[in-house]
């Protein structure tokens, strides 16, 4: 029996400015998301209908699967305008291509990166880059951590329903 992905709202909350949405991220059944210790950083926002979306900013989250004991770093970066040159410094790419995510053409890269200061360990990474013409912003998602490539592929398969506006 296949489960529908669960939608998770990724947003920044402020007493002064209210709630600003980065995106709505669908994750496979059993996966969750929580904030990291870093506070979201919102530089500018844009309103679409009754929601306020982050136009430029960054947030760090943790995607986790408690049963499998997997925790992956998720960094979401939003930039105003269209940016066509994804930053892939230090990534050993094993697979790349394009696909539709949230009705927008997106680039994806799967590979490995080295993490750590002294003893560098290899970690799996999934990088997604898409431009949303409705809000005129470029969204980058970096998912990185100690896991199997199948775990990243499970997340990769669920993000087609991502909502960015």
C-alpha positions as CSV (number, residue, x, y, z in Angstrom):
1,X,0.0,0.0,0.0
2,X,1.5,3.3,-1.1
3,X,1.2,6.3,1.1
4,X,0.8,9.9,-0.2
5,X,3.6,12.2,0.7
6,X,3.0,14.4,3.8
7,X,3.2,18.2,3.1
8,X,5.4,20.1,5.5
9,X,5.3,23.9,5.7
10,X,8.7,25.5,5.9
11,X,8.3,29.0,7.2
12,X,9.9,31.8,9.3
13,X,7.8,33.3,12.1
14,X,8.4,36.8,13.4
15,X,6.4,38.9,16.0
16,X,6.8,42.0,13.8
17,X,6.4,40.6,10.3
18,X,4.3,37.5,10.8
19,X,4.8,34.2,8.9
20,X,6.9,34.1,5.7
21,X,6.8,30.9,3.7
22,X,9.9,29.4,2.1
23,X,8.0,26.5,0.5
24,X,5.7,23.6,1.2
25,X,7.8,20.4,1.0
26,X,6.2,17.0,0.5
27,X,8.1,14.1,2.2
28,X,7.5,10.4,2.0
29,X,5.6,8.5,4.7
30,X,7.6,8.2,7.9
31,X,9.8,11.2,7.2
32,X,9.6,14.4,9.2
33,X,11.2,17.8,9.3
34,X,12.3,20.1,12.2
35,X,14.2,23.3,12.5
36,X,17.9,23.2,13.2
37,X,19.5,25.3,15.9
38,X,20.0,28.2,13.4
39,X,17.2,30.8,13.0
40,X,15.8,31.4,9.5
41,X,17.2,34.5,7.8
42,X,14.7,36.5,5.7
43,X,16.0,39.4,3.7
44,X,12.9,40.3,1.7
45,X,9.3,39.0,1.1
46,X,6.7,39.1,-1.6
47,X,2.9,38.7,-1.2
48,X,0.8,36.4,-3.4
49,X,-2.9,36.4,-2.6
50,X,-3.2,36.0,1.2
51,X,0.3,34.5,1.8
52,X,3.7,36.1,2.3
53,X,6.6,34.2,0.7
54,X,10.3,34.6,1.2
55,X,11.7,36.4,-1.8
56,X,15.3,36.2,-0.5
57,X,16.6,34.3,2.5
58,X,17.9,31.1,3.9
59,X,16.8,28.4,6.4
60,X,18.4,25.3,7.8
61,X,16.2,22.3,8.7
62,X,16.7,18.7,9.5
63,X,14.8,15.9,7.6
64,X,14.6,12.8,9.7
65,X,13.3,9.2,9.7
66,X,13.0,8.1,13.4
67,X,12.6,4.4,12.7
68,X,15.6,4.2,10.3
69,X,17.6,6.6,12.6
70,X,18.4,8.9,9.7
71,X,18.9,12.7,10.0
72,X,19.8,14.8,7.0
73,X,20.7,18.5,6.8
74,X,18.4,20.5,4.6
75,X,19.4,24.0,3.5
76,X,16.9,26.1,1.6
77,X,18.2,29.2,-0.1
78,X,16.0,31.6,-1.9
79,X,17.3,34.4,-4.2
80,X,15.5,37.2,-5.9
81,X,15.4,36.8,-9.7
82,X,16.6,34.0,-11.9
83,X,20.0,32.4,-11.2
84,X,21.1,29.8,-13.7
85,X,24.5,28.8,-12.3
86,X,24.0,26.3,-9.4
87,X,26.9,26.2,-6.9
88,X,28.3,22.7,-6.8
89,X,31.8,23.3,-5.3
90,X,33.1,20.1,-3.7
91,X,30.3,17.9,-4.9
92,X,31.3,14.6,-6.7
93,X,28.3,14.2,-9.0
94,X,27.1,10.7,-9.7
95,X,23.8,11.6,-11.3
96,X,22.2,14.7,-12.7
97,X,19.4,15.9,-14.9
98,X,16.2,17.9,-15.0
99,X,12.6,17.2,-13.9
100,X,9.4,19.0,-13.2
101,X,9.0,20.1,-9.6
102,X,6.0,22.2,-8.6
103,X,5.2,22.8,-12.3
104,X,8.6,24.3,-12.8
105,X,11.6,22.9,-14.6
106,X,14.3,22.0,-12.0
107,X,17.9,20.8,-12.1
108,X,19.0,18.0,-9.8
109,X,22.4,16.7,-8.8
110,X,23.0,13.6,-6.7
111,X,26.5,12.8,-5.4
112,X,28.8,13.0,-2.4
113,X,30.5,15.7,-0.5
114,X,33.2,15.7,2.2
115,X,32.1,16.9,5.7
116,X,34.0,17.7,8.8
117,X,37.0,19.9,9.8
118,X,39.8,17.4,10.6
119,X,38.5,14.0,9.7
120,X,36.5,14.5,6.6
121,X,33.8,11.9,6.0
122,X,31.9,11.4,2.8
123,X,28.2,12.2,2.9
124,X,25.5,11.7,0.3
125,X,23.9,14.9,-1.2
126,X,20.9,15.8,-3.3
127,X,20.8,19.3,-4.8
128,X,17.7,20.8,-6.4
129,X,17.5,24.1,-8.2
130,X,14.4,25.7,-9.6
131,X,13.1,29.1,-10.8
132,X,9.6,30.2,-9.9
133,X,8.5,32.8,-12.5
134,X,5.3,33.6,-10.5
135,X,7.3,35.0,-7.6
136,X,10.4,35.7,-9.6
137,X,12.7,33.8,-7.2
138,X,15.3,31.0,-7.5
139,X,15.1,28.2,-4.9
140,X,18.0,25.9,-4.0
141,X,17.5,22.8,-1.8
142,X,20.6,21.0,-0.4
143,X,19.9,17.7,1.4
144,X,23.1,16.1,2.8
145,X,23.9,13.4,5.3
146,X,24.9,9.9,6.2
147,X,22.4,7.7,4.4
148,X,22.0,5.3,1.6
149,X,21.4,6.7,-1.9
150,X,18.0,4.9,-1.8
151,X,17.0,7.2,1.1
152,X,17.8,10.3,-1.0
153,X,16.0,8.8,-4.0
154,X,12.9,8.3,-1.8
155,X,12.9,12.0,-0.9
156,X,13.7,13.0,-4.5
157,X,10.6,11.1,-5.7
158,X,8.4,12.9,-3.3
159,X,9.4,16.5,-4.1
160,X,7.6,16.7,-7.4
161,X,4.7,18.1,-5.5
162,X,6.7,20.9,-3.9
163,X,4.7,24.2,-3.6
164,X,6.5,27.4,-4.0
165,X,3.7,29.9,-4.6
